[in-house]
Amino acid sequence: MCRENKMKIKILMITWLLFICGGISMVFSYPADAGEDIVRMDTSAFDRLRRPAAVFDHDSHNEAAQIDDCAVCHHAWENGKLVPDESREDTPCSESHGLIVGVQNPMPLANAFHAQC
Ligand code: HEC
């Protein structure tokens, strides 16, 4: 085998080694809790979906959007008025927003999902 070919094989092997080392270090540097704050929108209230449910990285999304106040999205309304200083993180959106628009439900669920984004 000529010298040039040996050199090519060496370079190929080194490249592979770096590739594998990179892969292994990536696996170990991946935080154990990664993915924990990925939220899949709760669309169980809908009979059928026109598109798959949105999935978003909740905390990263809010950091990027610079929204510190949870109540911007997890707000509470009573008698048509926003309740100041109240936040309802544990209540699904579908509990407050019905499917069909009406006097008692001015912001239906699909609009609530879409209007906040
Ligand atoms: C930009 C809007 C937005 C902001 C700001 C926001 N959230 Fe959320 N959060 C959502 C949406 C949308 C969901 C999914 C709700 C659903 O599917 O019914 C959610 C879900 C959650 C859930 C349920 C998680 C799960 O896995 O189902 C918790 C708990 C939560 N948020 C806490 C918080 C807290 C605490 C803050 C403030 C530090 C916050 N959120 C700020 C939009 C937001």
Boltz pocket constraint, residues with backbone or C-beta under 6 A from the ligand:
constraints:
  - pocket:
      binder: B
      contacts: [[A, 36], [A, 38], [A, 39], [A, 40], [A, 41], [A, 42], [A, 43], [A, 58], [A, 62], [A, 67], [A, 68], [A, 69], [A, 70], [A, 71], [A, 72], [A, 73], [A, 74], [A, 89], [A, 90], [A, 91], [A, 92], [A, 93], [A, 94], [A, 116]]
      max_distance: 6.0
